[in-house]
Amino acid sequence: MRGLIIAAPSSGAGKTTVALGLARALCQRGLTVQPFKSGPDYIDPAFLTAAAGRSCFNLDSWAMAPRQIAALAAMAFNADIALVEGSMGLFDGVAATGATGTGATADLAALLGWPIVLVLDTSGQAQTAAAIAQGLARFRPGVRVAGVILNRVASPRHEALLRAGMEEAGLPVFGALPRTAAVAVPERHLGLVQAAELPQLEALLEDAARLVADHCDLGVLLAAASAKPMPEAAAARIAPPGQRIALARDAAFSFIYPHLVAGWRAAGAEILPFSPLAGEPPPEDADICWLPGGYPELHASALARATRFLAGLRRFATTRPVHGECGGYMVLGEALVDASGTRHAMAGLLGLVTSFAQRRMHLGYRRAVLAAPMPGYAAGMALAGHEFHYANISAQPDAPLAEVTDATGAVVPETGSRRGLVSGSFFHLISAAL
């Protein structure tokens, strides 16, 4: 099971462009590519899925045990190559070690034996880029840097200086990408625009593939892929929240980890998608309703007018469990105040009121010990997840769902809520904690 990990010294170096372009370019050459994303990310996996034509799965060394990571990595057994897009800088993670590591991309390289391809933003430097690359290559035993891709190269002279530095450092150069804006992905306040929202997605992926194929040696990159014996693979128990799961899926509800849905299906559950934005209520033959995260603040007015959806959700909640994550949690509340200060009435199944009028980032890993059952998990269980949003809580009057701490063990106030059969949390579930 050979693989490569696309990493960099920092965010913004061009990892996503290289990963998307390499995945699509290899597929164009008849290879089967299994994509992965390091860490808690919802946006890039959708792009990688589109680029490779196979579902992209998150690998997370803070929230997942080694055997669970190995089980997900085994998705690549019937592929020609596994391709991981790293997160942040190669060694960047949290201060406290979780199930396997700190959440750093390097943890995955050490565990799986897949070598690193460093993407270097060479703007404003020449031979110094080699010193940075050499430092990364030597920093941690067991993490092997196979070579580099030079990005944002200004000229042939600039490239020659960069290559001379890399030769002195003993690091192969797999390619040199010129400065280009052709494959820039639009951004918004919570990160990149979702893949499904881009009508030009295919053109973007083709441009990325052309950029990588024209300026990188694909044969040498493939030859650099390798692996080591895996830990014994055993997927962590992913208990489905019900047998027939009504799962909200549209532009407002798009953030749920693919390994959760795959785990539910593997356990025999049936997924029944529905669209709140289209006014659809949860299917009546479902026995649980799950509202994932997404961008409800961008669709608050439409959701407030979706009377058929809201009435159906309230009716469903009188007899069956309903759970919401982050954006889904906000929709279960009394109201959502958008960035302009306009208040929109939500489902009212919980007393939560959230506001984007004064944004504040809430970001980081979360460990939640359940104070009461939630769908799929019993009271007292510990769950590992991640929180990322800009909403402030104006009211959270219901009983807390869990005691929630960050990666350092510090208590956070976003405890989630529960009322009757309804529960919600700001953290996105990744795994049952060990």
C-alpha positions in Angstrom: 0.0 0.0 0.0 2.2 2.8 -1.3 1.5 6.4 -0.5 2.8 10.0 -0.5 2.0 12.8 1.9 1.9 16.4 0.5 3.1 18.7 3.3 4.7 22.1 3.7 6.5 24.3 6.3 3.3 26.3 6.8 -0.2 26.9 5.6 -0.6 28.8 2.3 2.4 27.2 0.6 0.3 25.5 -2.1 -0.4 22.0 -0.6 -4.0 22.0 -1.9 -3.1 23.0 -5.4 -0.4 20.3 -5.6 -2.6 17.6 -4.0 -5.5 18.3 -6.3 -3.4 18.6 -9.4 -1.4 15.4 -8.6 -4.5 13.4 -7.9 -6.2 14.4 -11.1 -3.0 14.1 -13.2 -2.4 10.5 -12.0 -6.0 9.6 -12.6 -5.7 10.9 -16.2 -2.9 8.5 -16.6 -5.1 5.5 -15.7 -4.0 5.2 -12.0 -6.4 4.7 -9.1 -5.7 7.3 -6.4 -7.1 7.0 -2.9 -7.1 10.5 -1.3 -6.9 11.4 2.4 -6.8 14.6 4.4 -4.8 15.1 7.6 -6.7 16.5 10.5 -10.2 17.9 11.0 -11.1 19.5 7.6 -14.4 19.4 5.7 -13.7 21.5 2.7 -10.5 20.0 1.1 -11.8 16.4 1.2 -14.7 17.4 -1.1 -12.2 18.8 -3.6 -10.0 15.8 -3.3 -13.0 13.5 -3.8 -13.8 15.3 -7.0 -10.2 15.3 -8.2 -9.6 11.5 -7.6 -13.2 10.2 -8.2 -13.0 8.3 -4.8 -14.2 9.3 -1.4 -11.6 11.2 0.6 -11.3 10.2 4.3 -9.8 12.2 7.2 -6.9 10.7 9.2 -6.5 12.4 12.5 -3.7 11.4 15.0 -5.2 13.4 17.9 -8.7 11.9 17.7 -8.1 8.5 16.2 -6.2 5.5 17.6 -3.4 3.9 15.4 -5.6 0.9 14.5 -8.4 3.2 13.4 -6.0 5.2 11.2 -4.7 2.0 9.8 -8.2 0.8 9.0 -9.0 3.9 7.1 -5.7 3.9 5.3 -6.6 0.4 4.2 -9.1 2.0 1.8 -6.0 2.3 -0.4 -5.4 -1.4 -0.7 -7.2 -1.6 -4.0 -5.7 1.7 -5.3 -2.4 2.3 -7.1 -1.3 5.0 -4.6 -2.6 6.7 -1.5 -2.3 10.5 -1.5 -2.6 12.5 1.7 -2.9 16.3 1.8 -1.3 17.5 5.0 -2.5 20.3 7.3 -0.8 23.5 8.4 3.0 23.0 8.8 4.4 19.5 8.7 5.0 19.3 12.5 2.2 21.6 13.6 -0.2 20.1 16.1 -1.6 20.8 19.5 0.5 20.8 22.7 -1.1 17.7 24.3 -0.9 14.3 22.7 -4.1 12.6 21.9 -4.9 9.0 20.8 -1.9 8.7 18.5 -0.2 12.1 18.4 -0.7 15.8 18.4 -2.7 16.0 15.2 0.4 16.8 13.1 0.8 15.6 9.6 4.2 14.1 10.7 2.4 11.7 13.0 0.8 10.1 10.0 4.1 9.8 8.2 5.7 8.1 11.2 2.8 5.7 11.6 2.1 4.7 8.0 5.6 5.1 6.5 4.4 7.2 3.7 7.1 9.7 2.7 6.7 13.4 2.6 6.7 15.6 -0.5 7.5 19.1 0.7 5.8 22.0 -1.1 7.9 25.1 -0.6 6.7 28.6 -1.3 9.9 30.0 -2.6 8.7 33.6 -2.9 11.4 36.0 -1.7 14.1 33.4 -1.2 16.5 31.2 -3.1 19.1 28.8 -1.5 17.6 29.5 2.0 14.6 27.3 0.9 17.0 24.4 0.9 18.0 25.1 4.5 14.4 25.1 5.5 13.7 21.9 3.7 16.8 20.2 5.2 15.8 21.3 8.7 12.3 19.7 8.2 13.9 16.5 6.8 16.1 16.1 9.8 13.8 17.2 12.6 12.1 14.0 13.5 13.4 10.4 13.2 11.0 8.2 11.4 9.6 10.9 9.2 11.2 10.7 5.7 11.2 13.6 3.3 11.4 12.1 -0.2 11.9 15.4 -2.0 10.5 18.8 -2.7 8.2 20.6 -5.1 9.2 24.3 -5.6 6.2 26.6 -5.8 5.8 30.2 -7.0 9.1 30.2 -8.8 9.7 33.6 -10.4 12.1 32.9 -13.3 14.5 30.3 -14.7 17.3 32.0 -12.8 15.3 31.7 -9.6 14.7 28.1 -10.3 18.4 27.4 -10.9 19.4 28.9 -7.6 16.7 26.9 -5.8 17.9 23.7 -7.4 21.5 24.4 -6.6 20.5 24.8 -2.9 18.5 21.6 -2.9 21.4 19.6 -4.5 23.7 20.9 -1.8 21.1 19.8 0.8 20.8 16.4 -0.8 17.1 16.7 -1.5 15.6 15.7 -4.9 13.4 18.3 -6.7 10.3 16.7 -8.1 9.1 19.8 -9.9 9.1 23.6 -10.0 5.7 25.4 -10.4 5.7 29.0 -11.7 3.7 31.7 -10.1 0.1 31.4 -11.3 -3.4 32.3 -10.1 -5.1 29.9 -12.5 -6.0 27.4 -9.8 -6.8 29.8 -6.9 -9.9 28.6 -5.0 -12.3 31.3 -3.7 -12.4 31.8 0.1 -14.9 33.0 2.6 -15.0 33.6 6.4 -14.9 29.9 7.4 -12.3 28.8 4.8 -12.6 27.7 1.2 -15.8 27.8 -0.7 -17.3 24.3 -0.9 -16.6 22.2 -4.0 -20.3 21.8 -4.8 -20.7 25.5 -4.9 -18.1 26.0 -7.7 -19.6 25.7 -11.2 -16.0 25.9 -12.5 -14.8 23.0 -10.3 -13.9 20.7 -13.2 -12.0 23.5 -15.0 -10.1 24.3 -11.8 -9.1 20.6 -11.3 -8.1 20.3 -14.9 -5.9 23.5 -14.6 -4.3 22.1 -11.4 -3.6 18.8 -13.2 -2.1 20.5 -16.1 0.1 22.7 -13.9 1.4 19.7 -12.0 1.9 17.5 -15.1 3.7 20.2 -17.0 6.1 21.1 -14.3 6.6 18.0 -12.2 8.1 14.5 -13.0 5.2 12.2 -12.3 7.2 9.1 -12.8 9.8 10.1 -10.2 7.0 11.1 -7.8 5.4 7.7 -8.2 8.7 5.9 -7.7 9.1 7.8 -4.4 5.9 6.4 -2.9 6.5 3.7 -0.3 5.1 2.2 2.9 6.1 0.2 5.9 4.1 -2.6 7.7 0.9 -1.2 9.1 -0.3 -1.5 12.6 -3.1 -4.1 13.0 -6.1 -2.5 11.4 -9.3 -2.4 13.5 -11.9 0.3 12.9 -13.1 1.9 16.1 -16.7 1.1 16.8 -18.8 3.6 15.0 -22.3 3.0 16.5 -25.0 4.2 14.1 -27.5 6.5 15.8 -30.3 4.5 14.4 -31.3 1.9 11.8 -32.8 4.4 9.4 -31.0 7.8 9.7 -32.6 10.9 8.3 -29.5 12.9 7.3 -29.9 16.6 6.3 -27.8 17.2 3.1 -27.7 20.4 1.2 -25.7 23.7 1.0 -26.7 24.5 4.6 -25.9 21.1 6.0 -22.8 19.7 4.4 -20.1 19.1 7.1 -20.0 15.5 8.3 -17.0 13.2 8.3 -17.1 10.6 5.5 -15.8 7.9 7.8 -18.8 8.3 10.1 -21.3 7.8 7.3 -19.3 4.9 5.9 -19.1 3.4 9.5 -22.9 3.7 9.9 -23.5 2.0 6.6 -21.0 -0.7 7.4 -22.9 -1.4 10.6 -26.1 -1.9 8.6 -27.7 1.4 8.9 -29.6 3.0 6.0 -29.0 6.7 5.2 -32.1 8.7 4.2 -30.9 12.1 2.9 -33.3 15.1 2.8 -32.9 18.8 2.1 -34.2 21.4 4.6 -33.5 24.2 2.1 -35.9 22.5 -0.3 -38.5 22.5 2.4 -38.2 18.7 3.0 -39.0 17.4 6.5 -37.2 14.3 7.9 -38.6 11.2 6.2 -41.3 9.8 8.3 -40.0 6.2 8.1 -36.7 7.2 9.8 -36.0 6.5 13.4 -33.4 9.2 14.0 -32.7 12.6 12.5 -29.2 14.0 12.2 -28.5 17.6 11.2 -24.8 18.1 10.3 -22.8 21.3 10.3 -22.5 23.6 7.4 -23.3 27.2 6.7 -26.8 27.9 8.1 -25.9 31.5 8.7 -25.7 32.0 5.0 -29.1 30.5 4.5 -30.8 31.6 7.8 -33.6 33.5 6.0 -34.4 30.5 3.8 -34.4 28.1 6.7 -36.7 30.4 8.7 -39.1 30.4 5.8 -38.9 26.6 5.4 -42.1 26.0 7.3 -42.7 22.5 6.0 -39.2 21.4 7.1 -39.5 23.1 10.6 -43.0 21.7 11.2 -41.9 18.2 10.2 -38.7 18.4 12.3 -40.8 19.5 15.4 -43.3 16.7 14.8 -40.4 14.2 14.4 -38.8 15.2 17.6 -41.9 14.4 19.7 -41.3 10.7 19.2 -37.8 10.1 17.9 -34.3 11.5 18.6 -32.9 14.5 16.8 -29.2 15.6 17.0 -27.5 18.6 15.5 -23.8 19.3 15.1 -22.5 22.9 15.0 -24.7 24.5 12.3 -27.3 21.8 12.8 -27.2 22.6 16.5 -27.9 26.3 15.7 -30.9 25.4 13.6 -32.3 23.4 16.5 -32.2 26.5 18.7 -34.7 29.4 19.1 -32.9 31.8 16.8 -29.9 32.6 14.8 -28.7 36.2 14.4 -26.8 36.7 11.1 -23.8 39.0 10.5 -26.1 42.0 9.7 -27.8 41.6 13.1 -31.0 40.2 11.7 -32.7 37.7 14.0 -34.1 34.5 12.3 -36.4 32.1 14.1 -35.2 28.5 14.0 -36.8 25.3 15.1 -37.1 26.1 18.8 -36.5 22.6 19.9 -33.7 23.9 22.1 -33.3 27.3 23.8 -30.0 28.1 22.1 -29.6 31.5 20.5 -26.5 32.1 18.4 -25.2 35.3 16.8 -22.7 36.2 14.1 -23.2 39.9 14.6 -19.9 40.0 16.5 -17.8 37.2 15.3 -15.3 35.3 17.4 -13.4 32.2 16.3 -14.0 29.0 18.3 -11.4 26.5 17.1 -9.8 23.4 18.4 -10.0 19.7 19.4 -12.6 18.8 21.9 -13.1 15.9 24.3 -16.7 15.5 25.5 -17.9 13.3 28.3 -21.6 12.8 27.9 -23.8 13.8 30.7 -26.8 12.1 29.0 -27.2 9.8 26.1 -27.0 11.1 22.6 -27.9 9.0 19.5 -25.4 6.2 19.2 -23.6 6.9 22.5 -24.5 6.3 26.2 -24.2 8.6 29.1 -20.6 8.7 30.5 -18.9 7.9 27.1 -16.0 10.1 26.0 -16.1 11.4 22.5 -13.3 13.1 20.5 -14.2 15.9 18.1 -13.4 19.3 16.7 -15.0 22.7 16.9 -14.7 25.5 14.3 -17.1 28.3 14.0 -17.5 32.1 14.5 -20.9 32.1 16.3 -21.3 33.5 19.8 -23.8 32.1 22.2 -26.4 34.6 23.4 -28.5 31.9 25.3 -27.9 28.3 26.1 -30.5 27.6 28.8 -31.1 23.8 28.4 -29.3 21.1 30.4 -25.7 20.5 29.1 -25.1 17.6 26.8 -21.6 17.0 28.0 -18.6 18.3 29.9 -16.4 19.5 27.2 -12.6 20.3 27.3 -10.0 21.3 24.8 -6.8 19.5 23.9 -5.1 20.8 27.0 -7.9 19.7 29.3 -9.2 23.2 29.9 -13.0 23.4 30.2 -14.9 25.2 27.4 -18.4 26.7 27.7 -19.8 25.2 24.6 -21.2 22.2 26.4 -24.0 21.4 23.9 -27.6 21.1 25.0 -30.3 18.5 25.5 -34.1 18.7 25.9 -36.3 15.6 25.7 -35.3 13.7 22.6 -33.3 16.6 21.1 -29.6 17.1 21.6 -26.9 19.2 19.9 -23.3 20.2 20.2 -20.8 22.7 18.7 -18.2 19.9 18.4 -18.2 17.7 15.3 -17.8 14.0 16.3 -14.7 12.3 15.0 -14.4 9.2 17.2 -15.2 7.6 20.5 -12.3 8.7 22.7 -10.0 6.1 24.3 
